[in-house]
């Protein structure tokens, strides 16, 4: 398991994943040895765990973590939250949007980004997730060889807009 500073193309730290374990146990060990103050930690869905988020926040860092169906109820609630916000025209919502489009190697990709902020009272009133503030949605539309696919991904974050 490695921690990267992608902008600098550097490995900041590594821990070995025990053969009788998985990344969920290795991630906390890696977080413990890193200086994260002021950083934004991004992790794929395997890191979407309350204890991992708590460790990141305790290191004075923010997080953006992929949310998949491994967090069943939260995933369903986030999905519904976006449906509600969109259908209500974002009335009474703090939100931001961004769109980009790329053409490369015969492939066209359009990404629609949507972030809803200050949602902790709606999704986590008991504050089970440390510093949970925002949820993000990215809709990927890819066209390759005349075939279009659409994929939607969700994220949880301690960041505001």
C-alpha positions in Angstrom: 0.0 0.0 0.0 1.5 3.3 -1.1 0.8 7.0 -0.4 1.5 9.3 -3.4 2.0 13.0 -3.9 0.7 12.8 -7.4 1.6 16.3 -8.4 5.2 15.7 -7.6 5.2 12.0 -8.7 6.6 10.9 -5.4 5.9 8.0 -3.1 5.5 9.4 0.4 5.3 6.1 2.2 4.5 2.4 2.0 3.3 -0.3 4.2 3.2 -4.0 3.4 -0.3 -5.6 3.3 -0.2 -8.7 5.4 -1.0 -11.8 3.3 -3.8 -12.7 5.8 -5.2 -9.2 5.8 -6.3 -6.5 3.3 -5.9 -2.8 2.6 -8.5 -1.8 5.2 -6.0 -2.8 7.9 -2.9 -1.3 6.0 -4.4 2.1 5.4 -4.5 3.2 9.1 -0.9 2.1 9.5 0.1 4.2 6.6 -1.9 7.2 7.8 -0.2 7.0 11.2 3.3 7.4 9.8 2.5 10.3 7.4 2.5 14.1 8.1 -0.9 15.0 6.7 -1.6 18.4 8.3 -3.2 20.6 5.8 -3.4 17.9 3.1 -6.3 16.4 1.2 -6.2 12.6 1.4 -8.0 10.8 -1.5 -8.7 7.1 -1.2 -10.8 4.7 -3.3 -13.8 2.9 -1.9 -11.9 0.4 0.2 -11.0 3.4 2.5 -14.6 4.4 3.0 -14.5 3.4 6.6 -15.5 5.5 9.7 -12.3 4.7 11.5 -10.1 5.6 8.6 -11.9 9.0 8.1 -11.4 9.6 11.9 -7.7 9.0 11.6 -7.3 11.4 8.7 -9.2 14.1 10.5 -7.1 13.5 13.7 -4.0 14.2 11.5 -5.5 17.6 10.7 -6.2 16.7 7.1 -9.2 16.6 4.9 -10.5 13.7 2.8 -12.3 12.8 -0.4 -13.2 9.2 -0.5 -15.0 7.2 -3.2 -18.4 5.9 -2.1 -19.6 2.6 -3.5 -22.3 0.2 -2.6 -20.0 -1.3 0.1 -21.5 1.4 2.3 -25.1 0.4 1.3 -27.2 2.8 3.3 -25.0 5.7 2.9 -24.6 5.1 -0.9 -28.4 4.9 -1.3 -28.9 8.1 0.8 -26.3 10.0 -1.2 -27.8 8.9 -4.5 -31.3 10.0 -3.3 -29.9 13.3 -2.0 -28.6 14.1 -5.5 -31.9 13.1 -7.1 -33.8 15.4 -4.6 -31.4 18.3 -5.1 -31.6 18.1 -8.9 -35.3 17.6 -9.1 -35.8 20.7 -6.8 -33.5 22.8 -8.9 -31.1 23.0 -6.0 -33.5 25.2 -4.0 -32.1 25.5 -0.5 -28.9 23.6 -1.4 -25.3 24.8 -1.3 -23.8 23.4 -4.5 -21.1 23.8 -7.1 -20.8 22.4 -10.6 -18.0 21.9 -13.1 -17.9 20.3 -16.6 -15.0 19.3 -18.8 -14.6 17.6 -22.1 -11.7 15.8 -23.6 -10.9 14.2 -27.0 -8.0 11.7 -27.0 -7.1 8.6 -29.0 -10.5 8.5 -30.7 -12.4 8.8 -27.5 -14.6 11.6 -26.3 -15.1 12.0 -22.6 -17.4 14.5 -20.9 -17.4 14.8 -17.1 -20.1 16.6 -15.1 -19.1 17.3 -11.5 -21.7 18.2 -8.8 -20.9 18.9 -5.2 -23.5 19.4 -2.4 -22.1 21.0 0.7 -23.2 21.4 4.3 -25.1 18.1 4.1 -24.0 16.5 7.4 -27.3 17.3 9.2 -29.2 15.6 6.3 -27.0 12.5 6.0 -25.1 12.2 9.3 -26.9 14.0 12.1 -25.3 11.7 14.7 -21.8 12.6 13.3 -20.7 9.0 12.8 -18.4 10.2 10.0 -15.7 12.7 11.3 -16.0 16.1 9.7 -18.4 14.9 7.0 -19.4 18.0 5.1 -20.0 17.3 1.4 -20.9 14.8 -1.2 -19.7 14.7 -4.8 -21.1 13.1 -7.9 -19.3 12.7 -11.2 -21.1 11.6 -14.3 -18.8 10.2 -16.9 -20.0 10.1 -20.5 -17.6 8.3 -22.8 -17.9 7.8 -26.6 -15.6 5.3 -28.3 -16.1 3.9 -31.8 -19.7 5.3 -31.8 -20.6 3.6 -28.6 -21.6 5.8 -25.6 -21.4 4.6 -22.0 -22.5 6.6 -18.9 -21.2 6.0 -15.4 -21.9 7.8 -12.2 -19.6 7.8 -9.1 -20.1 9.3 -5.7 -17.7 10.7 -3.1 -17.8 11.8 0.5 -15.7 14.7 1.7 -14.8 16.8 4.6 -14.2 19.7 2.2 -16.6 22.5 1.6 -16.9 23.4 -2.1 
